Amino acid sequence: MSALLLSGMIMGCTESKTSDPVQEIPPPTSDPSMVTNDKATAQDEQKALDMSLEYKKKELTVDYADYEDTLTVEGLLAKGETMKPFLTEKNYEAYMANRYATLPLMVADKEKALLHPENILVEIKESKNDWILVEYRLNLVFTDREGKQLKNIPLSGDITFLQDQGEWRIQDDTYNIKDLQNIVYEAKE
């Protein structure tokens, strides 16, 4: 009889395990410093939107002065320095190492055009108290030196802001960069 009872207990435990799995539920956190789901303040979101506009204008504008002065090593380093206040230290290093500062200049040189971002639209895509994601769309307008439009390329992407040294800075800017890279690296027919 004890064998029958033992057999029933084993089968009962086995059936219970497979038909009703136990889910471990983590205990609720009572430490407020661990909660990161709070939204960024409206003021922080506005700073991110304003900075996004200024950053894209500064990054993508290639006017006559830039065209002449920036295609030197010193000019490229100076262009990088103008972008530095917008970027986290880590992103600045990547920005310079990957030559992102040179891309608009190379596009302008290849196309023999000046570049100006127009119709820039920015909006908060998502925000938390320690990061903000801004979505943007713009038209990159190519003009000749007299201001006649040659063409334009629509660009869109997301900018991720993080707190860096007490300030909101750009950690990442992901957009359809291939459209610009194709101009520089593909041979014209």
N, C-alpha and C positions, 0 to 999 in steps of 0.2 A: 504494500500500500504506500509506503514511503517513496518507492520508485515511481509510482503513478503520480503522486503529489509533486515530486521533484520534476518529473516530465511536464506536468501541467504548468508549473511555475516557469520553467524555461520557455515553453511555447508561448505562454502569456506575455512574458517579457519580450520575446522576439516579435510577436505580433504588435505589441504596443510600440516598439521602436520603429517599425516600418510604416505603421499606419498613422501614427501621431508624432511626427518629429518634434523634438524640443528645440525651440528657438531661443538663443541667448539674447537677451535685451540688455544693452548697456545701461548702466545707471545714469539718471539725468545729472548733468553737471551743475554744480552750484557755484562754480568759480566764474565770475563775470568776465575775467580776462581771457577765458578760453572761448567765449562766444564770438564768432566772427561773422555772423549772419546779419549784423546790423548794417543798414544802408549808410553810405557816405552822406555827409550833410549836403544840403542844397548848395551851400557856398562852395564846398569842395567840388561838387559836380560842375558848377559854373566855372570854376577855375580850370577844370579839365577841358571843358568845351572851349573856353577862350584860348587856352594853351594849344589845343589841337589846331585851331584856326591859324594862330601865329606860327606854329611849327611847320605846318604844311606850306604856308606862304613862303617862309624863309627857306625851307628845304627845296622847293620846286621852282622858285623864281630864278631865272637866269636872265639878267638884263645886260645891257651893253657893257657896263663896268665889270660885272662878273665875268662876262665872256672874255674880255681882254686880260683881266688881272688874275683870274682864278685858275687858268690852265698851267700855272707854274706850281712847283712843289710848295713854295711859300704860300701861294694863293690857296692851294688846297688845304693846307694846315690852318690857314686863317678861316676858311669856310667851315672846317670842322670845329674850330673854336666858337663860331657863332651858333653852332648847334648844341654845344656842350651844356648850356644852362637848361635845356629841355630834357636832357637824357640822364638816366641813372648812370653811375660810374661804369657799371658792367656793360650797359647798352652803348655807352659812348665808345668804350674800347672796341666792341664788336662793330660799331658803326664805322669807325676809322679803319679797322683791320679789314673789313669787307668792302671798303671803298664806296660805301653808300653815298658819301658826300660828293663823290666824283660823278655818279651816275647821271644826274640832271645836266651837269656840265658836258659830259661826253655825248649825251643825246643832242644837246644844243649844237655842239661842234659838228657832229655827224650830219645833222639836218640843216646846218647853217641857218639856225633860227634862234630866236629868243623864246623863253618859256615863261608862262604866267598861269598859275592855277586860278580858275574862275568858278563861280557858282558853288562854292564850298558849302556843303551841308554837313553839320555834325549833330549827333544826338547820343544821349546816354543809352547804351545797350544794356548794361548791367552795372551795379555798383554795390560794394560792401565797404565796411569802414576802413579796410586796409588796401583796397584796389578799386579801380574804376575802369570800365571798358567803354570806349567811345567808338561809335561807328561813323564813318565819313564817306562822302561821295564828292567828287569834283571833276571838272573838265580841265585837263592840262592843254592850254592853248599855245600853239606854235605860231609865231609871227615873224615877219621879216623886220629889218631895222626901221622901216617906215611905219610899222604897226599893222600891216596887212596880214590878216589871218591866213596861214598856210594849211593848217589842219588842227584837229584836237583829238585827244585821247581821253576817254572817261577812265578815271581811276576810282577805286573804292577799297576800303579796308577797315581794319580795327586797330585802335591804339590802346595799349594797356598801360595804365598809370599805377605806380606804386609810391608809397611814402619812402623818400630817400633823404636822409639828413634833415628830417622835419619838413620837407617840401614834397609836393606831388611832382614826380618826374616820369618820363616815358621809359618803360621797360621794354616795350616791343611795339613795332609798327608793321603789321602784316597787310600787304595789299597786292594787287595784281602787277607786281614789279616786272614780271616777264614781258609785258608789253613794252616797257622801256628797255629792258635788256636786249630784246630782239632787235630793236633799232640799232643799238650799239654793236652787237656782235654778229648780225647777219649782213652778208655782203649785198650791196645794192646791185640790181641787175641793170 
